[in-house]
């Protein structure tokens, strides 16, 4: 009789062991292998046939990203939540991460999600932010990565270049695939009755409120503005680059190319400031501020206008008026257009939109300085090799005359 209980006990051990192994195998199959198979099939069906692989620099940057613990604070997955979609854009599709191994999705969002980091910020902004985050984002809690630089944000080491190269690949695949890629994914999804699945195709692909846009209509700002509120917001968000007095000499300015605008040396129309604040400035580190209320944007615009050291257009001799018009017509209309609207035949091919002189007027000193030296980091080149001093001064007066706030004068020049 004593042997039977022992055999029963041994048998129970065997049964428990077999059941445990079976349960483990089933768990791996149901929670690991089967979902992977479904995702692989979904990725093949919904994704493009070819996805641009990471460059060697971006591969090294991915290692730096992992090593420095970026995934502890930044996620790389836009969830199927309306709050995520409103802030970052379309939810992540499985095929977008099919080249990621191991994945760096992250679990905590102390910093913003980086799924759509590509095409969102300029390269020089990333360098300035990595070198000293609070120099460009005053409220940032991100640690500085100055060790990736040789003492300055405009002197990145290879690891910093690699890290930024990796950041600029995040979201690139889906953006390059659109709109054909979106149509293919929607068709392969075959999920018109699935409200959650269809959320992946609703709204903008990248909804980042700071992403600069080149050609979008800006809403009209309220006519009345709170100057004190504007100065507070300017100090919190703009002075880091443009400087406390608008000289373009803020702590974040050194690493940016082109340099932040010297606001004190320009007069701006309200429409121009509304456009810049709503859309940013394409080709520069100037972001958009579409996450701010129109009242706040109007207040910031008022604060910027208050920084301007406006100066009247001095009287211009008739021969200088004619000379300036001729020089502009022969040398400037290709980019700035016949009437100085920034719509010349070459404008669309340039990385930055040429200035529209009807909406902003540089000081005379600023205009002459730009003509002599150009603007580093922009298509605007020096003209001293082609124009005499008299021609430079004449055309500087000419472009200042286009400003819409002045009255018309003979010869199309406003004084």
C-alpha positions in Angstrom: 0.0 0.0 0.0 2.9 2.3 0.7 4.1 2.1 -2.9 0.9 3.3 -4.4 1.0 6.8 -2.9 4.6 7.2 -3.9 3.8 6.2 -7.5 0.8 8.6 -7.5 3.1 11.4 -6.1 5.7 10.7 -8.8 3.0 10.6 -11.4 1.6 14.0 -10.3 5.1 15.5 -10.6 5.4 14.1 -14.1 1.9 15.5 -15.0 2.7 18.9 -13.5 6.0 19.0 -15.3 4.5 18.1 -18.6 1.6 20.6 -18.0 4.1 23.3 -17.1 6.2 22.7 -20.2 3.0 22.6 -22.4 1.8 25.8 -20.8 5.2 27.5 -21.4 5.2 26.4 -25.1 1.6 27.5 -25.5 2.4 30.9 -23.9 5.3 31.4 -26.2 3.2 30.4 -29.2 0.2 32.6 -28.3 2.1 35.6 -26.8 5.3 35.5 -28.9 5.3 33.5 -32.1 1.7 34.0 -33.2 1.6 37.8 -32.7 5.0 38.1 -34.5 3.6 36.1 -37.4 0.5 38.3 -37.6 2.6 41.5 -37.4 5.1 40.2 -40.1 2.2 39.4 -42.4 0.6 42.8 -41.7 3.9 44.6 -42.3 4.5 42.9 -45.6 0.9 43.6 -46.8 0.6 47.2 -45.6 4.2 48.5 -45.9 6.0 49.6 -49.1 8.1 47.0 -51.0 11.3 48.8 -50.1 12.1 50.8 -47.0 15.2 53.0 -47.0 17.7 51.4 -44.6 19.7 53.3 -42.0 23.0 54.7 -43.2 26.1 53.7 -41.4 26.1 57.0 -39.5 22.5 56.5 -38.4 23.3 52.9 -37.3 26.0 54.2 -35.1 23.6 56.9 -33.9 21.1 54.3 -32.8 23.8 52.8 -30.6 24.5 56.2 -29.1 20.8 56.7 -28.5 20.6 53.4 -26.7 23.8 53.9 -24.8 22.8 57.3 -23.5 19.5 56.1 -22.3 17.3 58.3 -24.5 14.6 55.5 -24.5 14.1 56.0 -20.8 12.5 59.4 -21.4 11.4 59.3 -25.0 9.0 56.9 -26.7 8.9 55.9 -30.3 5.3 54.9 -30.7 2.3 57.1 -31.3 -0.6 55.2 -29.7 -4.1 54.9 -30.9 -5.3 57.7 -28.6 -6.8 61.0 -29.6 -4.4 62.8 -27.3 -1.4 61.2 -29.0 -2.8 61.9 -32.4 -3.5 65.6 -31.7 0.1 66.1 -30.4 2.2 63.9 -32.7 0.1 62.7 -35.7 -1.1 59.4 -37.1 -0.6 56.3 -34.9 2.3 54.1 -35.6 1.8 51.3 -38.1 3.6 47.9 -37.6 5.6 48.2 -40.8 7.2 51.5 -39.7 9.4 49.6 -37.2 10.1 46.4 -39.2 13.8 47.4 -39.5 14.2 48.1 -35.7 15.9 45.3 -33.8 15.9 45.5 -30.9 13.1 48.0 -30.7 13.5 51.3 -28.8 9.9 52.1 -28.3 10.3 53.2 -24.7 7.7 53.1 -21.9 8.0 56.6 -20.3 7.2 59.9 -22.0 9.1 62.4 -19.8 10.2 64.0 -23.1 8.1 64.2 -26.3 7.6 61.1 -28.4 10.2 61.0 -31.2 8.3 58.8 -33.7 7.9 61.7 -36.1 11.3 63.4 -35.3 12.4 63.4 -39.0 11.7 66.7 -40.8 10.5 68.3 -37.6 13.6 70.2 -36.4 16.6 71.5 -38.3 20.0 69.8 -37.8 21.6 72.8 -36.1 18.7 73.0 -33.7 19.3 69.3 -32.7 23.0 70.1 -32.1 22.2 73.2 -30.0 19.6 71.2 -28.0 21.9 68.3 -27.3 24.7 70.6 -26.3 22.6 72.8 -23.9 18.9 71.9 -23.9 17.8 74.9 -21.9 19.6 77.3 -24.2 16.8 76.6 -26.8 14.0 75.2 -24.6 14.1 77.0 -21.2 11.7 74.6 -19.4 13.5 71.4 -20.6 14.5 68.8 -18.0 16.8 67.0 -20.5 20.4 66.7 -19.4 23.1 68.3 -21.5 25.3 66.1 -23.7 28.2 68.4 -24.0 30.6 65.5 -24.0 29.5 64.8 -27.6 30.9 68.2 -28.7 34.3 69.9 -28.8 33.2 72.8 -26.5 30.5 74.4 -28.6 27.2 73.4 -30.3 28.6 74.2 -33.7 31.5 71.8 -33.2 29.8 68.4 -32.9 31.9 65.2 -32.6 31.1 62.3 -34.8 28.9 60.7 -32.2 26.7 63.8 -32.1 26.5 63.8 -35.9 25.6 60.1 -35.8 22.9 60.6 -33.1 21.3 63.4 -35.1 21.5 61.3 -38.2 19.5 58.6 -36.4 16.9 61.1 -35.1 16.4 62.3 -38.6 15.3 58.8 -39.7 12.5 58.5 -37.2 9.2 58.7 -39.1 11.1 59.1 -42.4 9.9 55.8 -44.0 6.2 56.5 -43.7 6.6 60.2 -44.8 8.6 59.1 -47.9 6.0 56.4 -48.7 3.0 58.8 -48.6 0.6 59.3 -50.3 0.9 56.1 -52.3 2.0 54.3 -49.1 -1.0 55.4 -47.2 -3.3 54.2 -49.9 -1.6 50.8 -50.0 -1.7 50.5 -46.3 -5.4 51.4 -46.1 -6.3 48.9 -48.9 -4.3 46.1 -47.3 -5.8 46.8 -43.9 -9.3 46.2 -45.2 -10.6 47.5 -41.9 -13.2 50.1 -42.8 -15.5 48.7 -40.1 -12.8 48.9 -37.5 -12.9 52.4 -36.0 -9.7 52.0 -34.1 -7.7 50.6 -37.0 -8.9 53.4 -39.2 -7.6 56.0 -36.8 -4.1 55.3 -38.3 -5.2 57.1 -41.4 -7.0 60.0 -39.9 -5.5 63.5 -39.7 -2.0 64.7 -40.4 0.9 62.2 -40.5 3.0 64.6 -38.5 1.1 67.0 -36.2 4.1 68.5 -34.4 3.0 72.1 -33.6 6.6 73.3 -34.0 7.3 71.9 -37.5 8.0 74.6 -39.9 5.8 74.8 -43.0 6.6 76.7 -46.2 3.3 77.5 -47.8 0.4 77.6 -45.4 -2.1 80.3 -44.8 -1.8 81.8 -41.3 -4.9 82.9 -39.4 -5.4 86.6 -38.7 -4.3 87.6 -35.2 -6.6 89.5 -32.9 -6.3 93.3 -33.4 -5.8 94.1 -29.7 -2.8 92.6 -27.9 -1.4 92.6 -24.4 2.1 94.0 -24.6 3.0 93.0 -21.1 1.9 89.4 -21.7 3.8 89.5 -25.0 7.0 90.6 -23.3 6.6 87.8 -20.8 6.1 85.1 -23.5 9.0 86.6 -25.5 11.3 86.3 -22.5 10.2 82.7 -21.9 10.3 81.4 -25.4 12.1 83.8 -27.9 14.9 85.5 -26.0 16.9 82.2 -25.8 17.7 82.7 -29.5 16.8 86.2 -30.5 18.2 87.8 -27.3 16.5 89.9 -24.6 16.6 93.1 -26.8 16.1 91.4 -30.2 19.7 91.5 -31.3 19.8 87.8 -32.3 22.4 87.1 -29.6 20.5 84.8 -27.2 22.3 81.8 -25.5 21.0 79.4 -28.1 22.1 81.5 -31.1 25.7 80.4 -31.4 25.0 77.0 -32.9 22.3 78.0 -35.3 22.9 78.6 -39.0 21.5 80.8 -40.3 21.7 82.9 -37.2 18.4 84.0 -35.5 17.0 87.2 -37.0 18.0 90.5 -35.5 14.5 91.7 -34.7 15.6 95.1 -33.6 16.9 95.8 -37.1 13.6 95.1 -38.9 10.1 96.5 -39.1 7.5 93.7 -39.6 3.9 93.9 -40.7 1.4 92.0 -38.5 0.8 89.6 -41.4 4.5 88.7 -41.6 4.7 88.0 -37.8 1.5 86.0 -37.9 3.0 83.9 -40.7 6.3 83.3 -38.9 4.6 82.5 -35.6 2.1 80.1 -37.2 4.3 78.4 -39.8 7.9 79.0 -38.6 10.6 79.8 -41.1 11.3 76.9 -43.5 15.1 76.2 -43.8 16.0 77.7 -40.4 15.8 76.7 -36.8 12.8 79.0 -36.3 9.9 76.7 -35.2 6.2 77.3 -35.5 4.1 78.1 -32.4 0.8 76.5 -33.4 0.2 75.2 -29.9 -0.3 78.8 -28.6 -3.6 80.6 -28.5 -4.1 83.4 -31.1 -4.2 85.9 -28.3 -0.7 84.8 -27.1 0.6 85.0 -30.7 -0.8 88.5 -31.1 0.9 89.5 -27.8 4.3 88.1 -29.0 3.9 89.9 -32.3 3.3 93.2 -30.4 6.4 92.6 -28.2 8.5 91.9 -31.4 7.3 95.1 -33.0 8.1 97.0 -29.8 11.8 95.8 -30.1 12.2 97.5 -33.6 14.3 100.6 -33.8 12.2 102.0 -36.6 13.9 104.7 -38.7 12.4 106.8 -41.5 13.5 106.4 -45.0 15.9 109.3 -45.7 15.3 111.4 -48.8 16.8 109.7 -51.8 18.1 111.7 -54.8 16.3 111.0 -58.1 19.4 109.5 -59.7 19.7 107.0 -56.8 16.1 106.1 -57.2 16.6 105.2 -60.8 19.9 103.4 -60.1 18.4 101.3 -57.3 15.4 100.2 -59.5 17.8 99.2 -62.3 20.1 97.3 -60.0 17.2 95.4 -58.5 15.7 94.6 -61.9 19.0 93.3 -63.2 20.2 91.3 -60.2 17.4 90.6 -57.6 14.1 89.8 -59.4 15.1 86.2 -60.0 14.6 85.5 -56.3 12.7 88.4 -54.9 10.3 89.0 -57.8 9.6 92.0 -60.0 7.8 93.8 -57.1 9.9 92.5 -54.2 7.2 90.0 -53.1 9.7 87.1 -52.8 8.1 85.2 -55.7 10.8 85.3 -58.4 11.2 82.4 -60.9 14.0 80.9 -58.8 12.2 81.2 -55.4 10.6 77.8 -55.4 14.0 76.1 -56.0 15.6 77.7 -53.0 15.9 76.0 -49.6 14.6 79.2 -48.0 11.9 81.5 -49.3 13.4 84.9 -50.3 12.3 87.9 -48.3 9.0 89.6 -49.2 10.0 93.3 -48.7 6.3 94.4 -48.6 6.0 92.6 -45.2 9.3 93.4 -43.6 11.8 96.3 -43.9 15.4 96.1 -42.7 17.2 99.1 -41.4 19.4 100.8 -44.0 22.5 99.7 -42.2 21.2 96.1 -42.1 20.3 96.1 -45.8 23.7 97.4 -46.8 25.4 94.9 -44.5 23.5 92.0 -46.0 24.3 93.1 -49.5 28.0 93.3 -48.7 28.3 90.2 -46.6 25.4 88.0 -47.6 23.6 85.9 -44.9 25.5 82.7 -43.8 23.5 79.6 -44.2 21.1 81.0 -46.7 21.0 81.5 -50.5 21.7 85.2 -50.0 25.3 85.8 -51.2 27.5 88.8 -51.0 27.2 91.3 -53.9 30.4 93.2 -53.5 32.0 91.4 -56.5 29.3 92.6 -58.9 28.0 95.9 -57.4 29.8 99.1 -56.6 29.2 100.9 -53.2 26.9 103.4 -54.9 24.8 100.5 -56.4 24.7 98.7 -53.1 23.4 101.8 -51.3 20.9 102.5 -54.1 19.4 99.0 -54.1 19.3 99.0 -50.3 17.1 102.2 -50.4 15.0 100.5 -53.1 14.1 97.4 -51.2 13.3 99.4 -48.1 10.8 101.4 -50.2 8.6 98.3 -50.8 7.5 98.1 -47.2 3.7 98.3 -47.2 3.6 100.6 -44.2 5.1 103.5 -46.3 3.5 105.7 -48.9 4.1 105.4 -52.6 6.7 107.6 -54.3 7.5 108.2 -57.9 9.3 105.4 -59.8 7.7 102.7 -57.7 9.8 103.5 -54.7 8.1 104.4 -51.4 9.8 106.9 -49.2 
